[in-house]
Every structure is written in C-alpha cells, then in structure tokens.
Amino acid sequence: MGLVEFDDTTDHKVVPGYSEGKGTVLRAEGFEVTKIRFAKGQGADAHSHEQDQFAYVLSGRLKATIGDGEDSYEIGPGQATYNPTGTVHAVEALEDTTVLSFKAPMNDEEYEATGRLS
C-alpha cells in the first residue's frame, strides 16, 4: 500500500461505448477508483452496471440524471452522486469537470484499467 498517483495527461477513454470521460482507471481486488475528466458538454449516456458507484466532483459542475429523467440535479465541488447497483444514470458536464469515481465490487474487468492498486 502507499502513494497513489493519477496521470492527469492521459487520453485513455475511461469506458468506451457510453462515456466520453478520459482519465486514469486504477483497480484493486474488488474495488476501482477513477479520476475522470469531462470537457464542457461531454458526459456519460444513460447506463447501469453491476457495481455501486460514488462519483465525487473535484472541480466543475455536472448534471446528474437518474432513471428516465425522473430525478435530475446539479453537483459541484465537494458534492457527489451515488448510484446503487443496477440504477440507470447519466451525467453531463456543465463546464470542464473532474470527478473521482469509486466502484465496488468489481467482478470482471468490463473495460481496460490503466493501473493496479496493490
């Protein structure tokens, strides 16, 4: 265990297919942390996954939408959105935004990690 560093210059697309976010994806046994950058107007299309997700805004603002739009709200620095397993959700960056995302439990690697937490 020890120091964890994120590469803020990587152009690695976090989750190809439904997200335009770029950043570092780090995994440990059953856990993932990702530092995601969204340019204004970018985001993640409506999707769900088998993990709980907690997304904490470091800078910028996001519009978060849950379900088919029945719940929509803005979050900024110091705020987060929580999406339990199977919850349909989407985000859109209202300005350039950086998010720290935590997912657990990670079972199969559905997409490529850029590094390991060990």
DSSP file (Angstrom, degrees, kcal/mol; ACC not computed):
  #  RESIDUE AA STRUCTURE BP1 BP2  ACC     N-H-->O    O-->H-N    N-H-->O    O-->H-N    TCO  KAPPA ALPHA  PHI   PSI    X-CA   Y-CA   Z-CA
    1    1 A M              0   0    0      0, 0.0     2,-0.3     0, 0.0     3,-0.0   0.000 360.0 360.0 360.0 164.4    0.0    0.0    0.0
    2    2 A G        +     0   0    0      0, 0.0     2,-0.0     0, 0.0     0, 0.0  -0.998 360.0  17.3 155.9-150.4    1.1    3.5   -0.3
    3    3 A L        -     0   0    0     -2,-0.3     2,-0.5     1,-0.0     0, 0.0  -0.292  53.0-160.5 -62.0 134.8    1.1    6.6   -2.5
    4    4 A V        -     0   0    0    113,-0.1     2,-0.4     2,-0.0   113,-0.1  -0.982   8.8-171.9-118.5 127.1   -1.4    6.6   -5.4
    5    5 A E        -     0   0    0     -2,-0.5     2,-0.4     2,-0.0    -2,-0.0  -0.934  10.9-148.7-121.2 144.9   -0.8    9.0   -8.3
    6    6 A F        -     0   0    0     -2,-0.4     2,-1.0    28,-0.0    28,-0.0  -0.900  17.3-129.3-110.6 139.3   -3.1    9.8  -11.2
    7    7 A D    >   -     0   0    0     -2,-0.4     3,-0.9     1,-0.1    17,-0.1  -0.779  22.0-174.1 -87.7 103.4   -1.9   10.7  -14.7
    8    8 A D  T 3  S+     0   0    0     -2,-1.0    -1,-0.1     1,-0.2    -2,-0.0   0.450  78.9  56.9 -79.5   1.1   -3.8   13.9  -15.5
    9    9 A T  T 3  S+     0   0    0     14,-0.0    -1,-0.2     2,-0.0    14,-0.0   0.499  76.4 117.7-108.1  -6.3   -2.5   13.9  -19.0
   10   10 A T    <   -     0   0    0     -3,-0.9    14,-0.1     1,-0.1    12,-0.0  -0.316  50.6-157.1 -66.7 144.1   -3.7   10.5  -20.2
   11   11 A D        +     0   0    0     11,-0.1     2,-0.3     2,-0.1    -1,-0.1   0.126  44.0 143.5-100.9  16.8   -6.2   10.4  -23.1
   12   12 A H        -     0   0    0      1,-0.1    11,-2.4    10,-0.1     2,-0.6  -0.420  53.2-130.5 -61.7 120.3   -7.4    7.0  -22.0
   13   13 A K  B     -A   22   0A   0     -2,-0.3     9,-0.2     9,-0.2    -1,-0.1  -0.653  15.8-146.7 -74.7 119.8  -11.1    6.8  -22.6
   14   14 A V  S    S+     0   0    0      7,-2.2    -1,-0.2    -2,-0.6     8,-0.1   0.935  81.1   4.0 -58.8 -56.6  -12.5    5.5  -19.3
   15   15 A V  S >> S-     0   0    0      6,-0.4     4,-1.7     4,-0.2     3,-1.0  -0.806  77.5-148.5-134.1  92.0  -15.4    3.4  -20.6
   16   16 A P  T 34 S+     0   0    0      0, 0.0     2,-0.1     0, 0.0     4,-0.1  -0.292  79.0  38.1 -57.4 142.0  -15.7    3.2  -24.4
   17   17 A G  T 34 S+     0   0    0      2,-0.2     3,-0.1     1,-0.1    28,-0.0  -0.341 127.2  21.3 114.8 -52.7  -19.2    2.9  -25.6
   18   18 A Y  T <4 S+     0   0    0     -3,-1.0    27,-3.0     1,-0.1     2,-0.4   0.510 110.6  65.1-127.8  -6.7  -21.2    5.2  -23.2
   19   19 A S  B  <  -G   44   0B   0     -4,-1.7    25,-0.2    25,-0.3    -2,-0.2  -0.956  45.5-167.7-125.5 139.5  -18.8    7.7  -21.7
   20   20 A E        +     0   0    0     23,-2.9    19,-0.2    -2,-0.4    24,-0.1   0.412  55.7 122.3 -94.5  -0.3  -16.7   10.5  -23.2
   21   21 A G        -     0   0    0     22,-0.3    -7,-2.2    -6,-0.1    -6,-0.4  -0.281  45.8-158.7 -66.2 146.9  -14.7   10.8  -20.0
   22   22 A K  E     +AB  13  37A   0     15,-2.0    15,-3.1    -9,-0.2     2,-0.3  -0.944  34.2  85.1-125.4 147.3  -10.9   10.4  -20.0
   23   23 A G  E     - B   0  36A   0    -11,-2.4     2,-0.4    -2,-0.3    13,-0.2  -0.979  69.3 -34.5 158.5-168.9   -8.6    9.6  -17.2
   24   24 A T  E     - B   0  35A   0     11,-0.9    11,-1.8    -2,-0.3     2,-0.5  -0.697  39.3-162.8 -90.0 132.1   -6.8    7.1  -15.0
   25   25 A V  E     - B   0  34A   0     -2,-0.4    89,-2.3     9,-0.2    90,-1.6  -0.965  11.7-176.5-116.8 113.4   -8.6    3.8  -14.0
   26   26 A L  E     -cB 115  33A   0      7,-2.7     7,-2.5    -2,-0.5     2,-0.4  -0.927   4.0-166.5-115.0 135.2   -6.9    2.1  -11.0
   27   27 A R  E     +cB 116  32A   0     88,-1.5    90,-4.1    -2,-0.4     2,-0.3  -0.924  13.8 175.5-124.8 146.4   -8.1   -1.3   -9.7
   28   28 A A  E >   - B   0  31A   0      3,-2.7     3,-1.5    -2,-0.4     2,-0.6  -0.732  61.1 -55.9-124.4 179.7   -7.6   -3.4   -6.6
   29   29 A E  T 3  S-     0   0    0     88,-0.3    78,-0.1     1,-0.3     3,-0.1  -0.469 125.0 -13.0 -60.9 109.7   -9.2   -6.7   -5.7
   30   30 A G  T 3  S+     0   0    0     -2,-0.6    76,-0.4    76,-0.4     2,-0.3   0.577 123.8  84.1  78.6  10.4  -13.0   -5.9   -5.9
   31   31 A F  E <   -B   28   0A   0     -3,-1.5    -3,-2.7    74,-0.2     2,-0.4  -0.996  50.5-169.5-148.4 146.1  -12.6   -2.1   -6.0
   32   32 A E  E     -BD  27 103A   0     71,-2.2    71,-2.4    -2,-0.3     2,-0.4  -1.000   3.5-171.5-139.0 140.5  -11.9    0.6   -8.6
   33   33 A V  E     -BD  26 102A   0     -7,-2.5    -7,-2.7    -2,-0.4     2,-0.4  -1.000  11.5-176.6-128.6 134.4  -11.1    4.3   -8.4
   34   34 A T  E     -BD  25 101A   0     67,-2.6    67,-3.2    -2,-0.4     2,-0.7  -0.994  21.9-150.2-133.4 132.6  -11.1    6.5  -11.5
   35   35 A K  E     -BD  24 100A   0    -11,-1.8   -11,-0.9    -2,-0.4     2,-0.4  -0.912  30.1-167.8-101.1 109.9  -10.2   10.2  -11.9
   36   36 A I  E     -BD  23  99A   0     63,-3.0    63,-2.7    -2,-0.7     2,-0.5  -0.830  14.0-159.5-109.3 133.8  -12.3   11.3  -14.9
   37   37 A R  E     -BD  22  98A   0    -15,-3.1   -15,-2.0    -2,-0.4     2,-0.4  -0.948   9.1-174.8-109.8 129.0  -12.1   14.5  -16.9
   38   38 A F  E     - D   0  97A   0     59,-2.9    59,-2.9    -2,-0.5     2,-0.2  -0.988  17.8-139.6-119.1 129.3  -15.1   15.7  -18.9
   39   39 A A    >   -     0   0    0     -2,-0.4     3,-2.7    57,-0.2    54,-0.3  -0.515  49.9 -72.8 -76.2 155.9  -14.9   18.7  -21.2
   40   40 A K  T 3  S+     0   0    0      1,-0.3    54,-0.2    -2,-0.2    -1,-0.2  -0.239 124.6  19.8 -49.7 131.8  -17.9   21.0  -21.1
   41   41 A G  T 3  S+     0   0    0     52,-2.9    -1,-0.3     1,-0.4     2,-0.1   0.206 102.8 108.0  89.8 -14.9  -20.8   19.3  -22.9
   42   42 A Q    <   +     0   0    0     -3,-2.7    51,-3.6    50,-0.1    -1,-0.4  -0.403  36.7 126.7 -86.8 170.1  -19.4   15.8  -22.6
   43   43 A G  E     - H   0  92B   0     49,-0.3   -23,-2.9    -2,-0.1     2,-0.4  -0.949  55.9 -63.8 177.7-154.8  -20.7   13.1  -20.3
   44   44 A A  E     -GH  19  91B   0     47,-1.9    47,-1.7    -2,-0.3   -25,-0.3  -0.996  44.3-127.2-126.9 127.1  -21.9    9.6  -20.0
   45   45 A D  E     -     0   0B   0    -27,-3.0    44,-0.2    -2,-0.4   -27,-0.1  -0.192  51.4 -67.1 -64.7 163.4  -25.0    8.4  -21.7
   46   46 A A  E    S+     0   0B   0     44,-0.1     2,-0.3    42,-0.1    44,-0.2  -0.307  78.4 138.1 -55.3 129.5  -27.7    6.6  -19.7
   47   47 A H  E     - H   0  89B   0     42,-1.9    42,-2.5    -3,-0.1     2,-0.3  -0.952  36.6-147.1-160.5 171.1  -26.4    3.2  -18.5
   48   48 A S        -     0   0    0     -2,-0.3     2,-0.3    40,-0.2    40,-0.1  -0.946  13.2-168.6-142.0 164.7  -26.3    0.9  -15.5
   49   49 A H        -     0   0    0     -2,-0.3    37,-2.5     2,-0.3    38,-0.2  -0.941  37.6-103.5-150.1 172.3  -23.7   -1.5  -14.2
   50   50 A E  S    S+     0   0    0     -2,-0.3     2,-0.3    35,-0.2    35,-0.2   0.317  94.3  77.0 -83.5   8.3  -23.2   -4.3  -11.6
   51   51 A Q  S    S-     0   0    0     33,-0.1    35,-0.3    55,-0.0    -2,-0.3  -0.868  82.4-115.4-117.6 151.2  -21.4   -2.1   -9.2
   52   52 A D  E     -E  104   0A   0     52,-2.5    52,-1.7    -2,-0.3     2,-0.4  -0.618  38.6-157.0 -70.2 144.2  -22.3    0.6   -6.7
   53   53 A Q  E     -EF 103  83A   0     30,-2.1    30,-3.1    -2,-0.3     2,-0.5  -0.996  18.7-172.9-133.9 133.8  -20.8    3.9   -7.8
   54   54 A F  E     -EF 102  82A   0     48,-2.4    48,-2.6    -2,-0.4     2,-0.6  -0.991  10.6-168.1-122.1 118.1  -20.0    7.0   -5.9
   55   55 A A  E     -EF 101  81A   0     26,-2.7    26,-1.9    -2,-0.5     2,-0.5  -0.939   1.1-167.0-117.5 114.7  -18.8   10.0   -8.0
   56   56 A Y  E     -EF 100  80A   0     44,-3.0    44,-3.1    -2,-0.6     2,-0.5  -0.873  18.0-132.6-105.4 123.7  -17.3   13.0   -6.2
   57   57 A V  E     +E   99   0A   0     22,-2.7    21,-2.1    -2,-0.5    22,-0.3  -0.646  24.2 176.8 -81.1 121.5  -16.8   16.2   -8.0
   58   58 A L  E    S-     0   0A   0     40,-2.6     2,-0.3    -2,-0.5    41,-0.2   0.842  71.8  -6.3 -87.3 -41.0  -13.4   17.7   -7.5
   59   59 A S  E    S+E   98   0A   0     39,-1.6    39,-2.3    18,-0.1    -1,-0.4  -0.988 108.9  23.0-153.1 154.1  -13.9   20.7   -9.9
   60   60 A G  S    S-     0   0    0     -2,-0.3     2,-0.3    37,-0.2    37,-0.2  -0.432  81.2 -77.6  88.4-164.6  -16.5   21.9  -12.3
   61   61 A R        -     0   0    0     34,-0.3    33,-2.3    15,-0.2    34,-0.9  -0.998  33.9-163.8-141.8 141.8  -20.2   21.0  -12.4
   62   62 A L  E     -JI  75  93B   0     13,-2.6    13,-2.5    -2,-0.3     2,-0.6  -0.936  16.8-141.2-121.8 146.5  -22.2   18.0  -13.5
   63   63 A K  E     -JI  74  92B   0     29,-2.9    29,-1.7    -2,-0.4     2,-0.4  -0.957  26.3-161.5 -99.7 120.0  -25.9   17.5  -14.3
   64   64 A A  E     -JI  73  91B   0      9,-3.2     9,-2.3    -2,-0.6     2,-0.4  -0.868   5.7-167.4-104.5 136.1  -26.7   14.0  -13.0
   65   65 A T  E     -JI  72  90B   0     25,-2.7    25,-2.1    -2,-0.4     2,-0.4  -0.987   3.7-159.0-125.8 131.8  -29.8   12.2  -14.2
   66   66 A I  E > > -JI  71  89B   0      5,-3.3     5,-1.3    -2,-0.4     3,-1.1  -0.896  58.8 -23.1-110.7 138.6  -31.3    9.1  -12.6
   67   67 A G  T 3 5S-     0   0    0     21,-3.4    -2,-0.0    -2,-0.4    20,-0.0  -0.344 126.0 -20.2  65.6-142.4  -33.6    6.7  -14.4
   68   68 A D  T 3 5S-     0   0    0      1,-0.1    -1,-0.2    -2,-0.0    21,-0.1   0.019 114.4 -71.7 -89.7  27.6  -35.5    8.1  -17.4
   69   69 A G  T < 5S+     0   0    0     -3,-1.1    -2,-0.2     2,-0.2     3,-0.1   0.456  99.1 125.9  99.1   3.0  -35.1   11.7  -16.2
   70   70 A E  T   5S+     0   0    0     -4,-0.4     2,-0.4     1,-0.2    -3,-0.1   0.750  79.1  36.5 -67.3 -21.7  -37.4   11.5  -13.2
   71   71 A D  E   <S+J   66   0B   0     -5,-1.3    -5,-3.3     2,-0.0     2,-0.4  -0.965  72.4 160.7-134.0 117.0  -34.6   12.7  -10.9
   72   72 A S  E     +J   65   0B   0     -2,-0.4     2,-0.3    -7,-0.2    -7,-0.2  -0.999   5.9 156.2-138.3 137.0  -32.1   15.3  -12.2
   73   73 A Y  E     -J   64   0B   0     -9,-2.3    -9,-3.2    -2,-0.4     2,-0.4  -0.983  35.4-114.5-156.0 160.7  -29.8   17.6  -10.2
   74   74 A E  E     -J   63   0B   0     -2,-0.3     2,-0.4   -11,-0.2   -11,-0.2  -0.803  26.0-169.1-101.2 143.1  -26.6   19.5  -10.4
   75   75 A I  E     +J   62   0B   0    -13,-2.5   -13,-2.6    -2,-0.4     3,-0.1  -0.986   7.0 175.9-131.1 145.6  -23.5   18.7   -8.4
   76   76 A G    >   -     0   0    0     -2,-0.4     3,-2.3   -15,-0.2   -19,-0.4  -0.596  48.3 -29.2-130.9-168.4  -20.3   20.8   -7.9
   77   77 A P  T 3  S+     0   0    0      0, 0.0   -19,-0.2     0, 0.0    -1,-0.2  -0.176 129.0  18.3 -52.5 131.8  -17.1   20.6   -5.9
   78   78 A G  T 3  S+     0   0    0    -21,-2.1     2,-0.3     1,-0.3   -20,-0.1   0.426 108.2  99.4  86.5  -0.9  -17.5   18.8   -2.6
   79   79 A Q    <   -     0   0    0     -3,-2.3   -22,-2.7   -22,-0.3    -1,-0.3  -0.777  50.2-169.8-115.6 162.7  -20.7   17.1   -3.8
   80   80 A A  E     -F   56   0A   0     -2,-0.3     2,-0.4   -24,-0.2   -24,-0.2  -0.917  18.3-135.4-143.7 167.0  -21.3   13.6   -5.1
   81   81 A T  E     -F   55   0A   0    -26,-1.9   -26,-2.7    -2,-0.3     2,-0.5  -0.985  17.4-153.1-124.2 141.6  -23.9   11.4   -6.7
   82   82 A Y  E     -F   54   0A   0     -2,-0.4   -28,-0.2   -28,-0.2   -30,-0.0  -0.965   9.2-173.7-119.0 128.9  -24.5    7.8   -5.6
   83   83 A N  E     -F   53   0A   0    -30,-3.1   -30,-2.1    -2,-0.5     3,-0.1  -0.924  15.5-146.7-124.4 103.8  -25.8    5.1   -7.9
   84   84 A P    >   -     0   0    0      0, 0.0     3,-2.2     0, 0.0   -35,-0.2  -0.205  46.5 -65.2 -62.8 160.7  -26.6    1.7   -6.4
   85   85 A T  T 3  S+     0   0    0      1,-0.3   -35,-0.2   -35,-0.2   -33,-0.1  -0.162 123.2  12.8 -45.8 130.7  -26.1   -1.4   -8.4
   86   86 A G  T 3  S+     0   0    0    -37,-2.5     2,-0.4   -35,-0.3    -1,-0.3   0.400  88.1 139.8  82.4  -3.0  -28.4   -1.6  -11.5
   87   87 A T    <   -     0   0    0     -3,-2.2     2,-0.3   -38,-0.2    -1,-0.2  -0.625  52.7-129.8 -78.2 125.0  -29.5    2.1  -11.3
   88   88 A V        +     0   0    0     -2,-0.4   -21,-3.4   -40,-0.1     2,-0.3  -0.597  43.7 158.8 -72.2 130.3  -29.8    3.7  -14.7
   89   89 A H  E     -HI  47  66B   0    -42,-2.5   -42,-1.9    -2,-0.3     2,-0.3  -0.981  22.6-173.0-152.5 159.5  -27.9    7.0  -14.6
   90   90 A A  E     - I   0  65B   0    -25,-2.1   -25,-2.7    -2,-0.3     2,-0.3  -0.967   7.4-156.1-148.7 158.5  -26.2    9.6  -16.8
   91   91 A V  E     -HI  44  64B   0    -47,-1.7   -47,-1.9    -2,-0.3     2,-0.4  -0.981   3.8-167.6-137.9 153.6  -24.1   12.7  -16.4
   92   92 A E  E     -HI  43  63B   0    -29,-1.7   -29,-2.9    -2,-0.3     2,-0.5  -0.988  25.4-125.7-139.0 130.4  -23.4   15.8  -18.5
   93   93 A A  E     - I   0  62B   0    -51,-3.6   -52,-2.9    -2,-0.4   -31,-0.2  -0.640  15.4-168.8 -77.2 122.2  -20.6   18.3  -17.8
   94   94 A L  S    S-     0   0    0    -33,-2.3     2,-0.3    -2,-0.5    -1,-0.2   0.625  81.0  -2.6 -83.7 -15.3  -22.0   21.9  -17.5
   95   95 A E  S    S-     0   0    0    -34,-0.9   -34,-0.3   -57,-0.1    -1,-0.1  -0.914 114.0 -51.4-156.7 172.7  -18.4   23.1  -17.6
   96   96 A D  S    S-     0   0    0     -2,-0.3     2,-0.4   -56,-0.1   -57,-0.2  -0.357  72.8-172.7 -54.1 129.0  -15.0   21.4  -17.7
   97   97 A T  E     -D   38   0A   0    -59,-2.9   -59,-2.9   -37,-0.2     2,-0.4  -0.969  26.6-159.1-137.7 141.9  -15.2   18.9  -14.8
   98   98 A T  E     -DE  37  59A   0    -39,-2.3   -40,-2.6    -2,-0.4   -39,-1.6  -0.990  18.4-174.7-122.1 130.8  -13.0   16.5  -12.9
   99   99 A V  E     -DE  36  57A   0    -63,-2.7   -63,-3.0    -2,-0.4     2,-0.6  -0.947  22.4-145.4-127.1 141.0  -14.6   13.6  -10.9
  100  100 A L  E     -DE  35  56A   0    -44,-3.1   -44,-3.0    -2,-0.4     2,-0.4  -0.948  27.1-165.8-104.0 115.5  -13.3   11.0   -8.6
  101  101 A S  E     -DE  34  55A   0    -67,-3.2   -67,-2.6    -2,-0.6     2,-0.4  -0.865   9.3-166.8-109.7 134.7  -15.4    7.8   -9.1
  102  102 A F  E     -DE  33  54A   0    -48,-2.6   -48,-2.4    -2,-0.4     2,-0.4  -0.977   7.8-176.9-119.6 131.0  -15.4    4.8   -6.9
  103  103 A K  E     -DE  32  53A   0    -71,-2.4   -71,-2.2    -2,-0.4     3,-0.3  -0.985  10.6-148.8-129.0 139.9  -16.9    1.5   -7.9
  104  104 A A  E     + E   0  52A   0    -52,-1.7   -52,-2.5    -2,-0.4   -73,-0.1  -0.957  64.7  24.3-161.1 152.6  -17.4   -1.7   -5.9
  105  105 A P        -     0   0    0      0, 0.0     2,-0.7     0, 0.0    -1,-0.3   0.596  68.2-165.4 -80.4 141.9  -17.5   -4.7   -6.1
  106  106 A M        +     0   0    0    -76,-0.4   -76,-0.4    -3,-0.3     3,-0.1  -0.811  17.1 165.0 -88.8 119.1  -15.5   -5.0   -9.3
  107  107 A N        +     0   0    0     -2,-0.7     2,-0.3     1,-0.4   -77,-0.2   0.801  61.1  12.2 -96.3 -88.2  -16.0   -8.5  -10.6
  108  108 A D  S    S-     0   0    0      1,-0.0     2,-1.2     2,-0.0    -1,-0.4  -0.646  82.6-111.1 -90.2 150.0  -15.0   -8.9  -14.2
  109  109 A E        +     0   0    0     -2,-0.3    -1,-0.0     1,-0.2     3,-0.0  -0.702  36.5 178.5 -83.7  99.4  -13.0   -6.2  -15.9
  110  110 A E        +     0   0    0     -2,-1.2     2,-0.3     1,-0.1    -1,-0.2   0.712  69.5  16.6 -74.5 -21.5  -15.5   -4.9  -18.4
  111  111 A Y  S    S-     0   0    0     -3,-0.1     2,-0.2   -96,-0.0   -96,-0.1  -0.931  98.5 -75.4-148.2 166.8  -13.1   -2.3  -19.7
  112  112 A E        -     0   0    0     -2,-0.3     2,-0.2     1,-0.0    -2,-0.1  -0.441  35.8-149.1 -76.9 131.5   -9.4   -1.6  -19.5
  113  113 A A        -     0   0    0     -2,-0.2   -87,-0.2     1,-0.1     3,-0.1  -0.623   8.2-147.0 -87.0 154.7   -7.7   -0.3  -16.4
  114  114 A T  S    S-     0   0    0    -89,-2.3     2,-0.3    -2,-0.2   -88,-0.2   0.564  75.5 -10.2 -96.5 -11.3   -4.6    1.9  -16.7
  115  115 A G  E     -c   26   0A   0    -90,-1.6   -88,-1.5     2,-0.0     2,-0.4  -0.976  66.4-106.1-169.9 178.3   -3.0    0.5  -13.5
  116  116 A R  E     -c   27   0A   0     -2,-0.3     2,-0.6   -90,-0.2   -88,-0.2  -0.915  13.4-140.5-122.1 146.1   -3.4   -1.5  -10.3
  117  117 A L              0   0    0    -90,-4.1   -88,-0.3    -2,-0.4   -86,-0.1  -0.936 360.0 360.0 -98.4 117.2   -3.7   -0.6   -6.7
  118  118 A S              0   0    0     -2,-0.6    -1,-0.1   -90,-0.1   -90,-0.1   0.350 360.0 360.0-150.7 360.0   -1.6   -3.1   -4.8
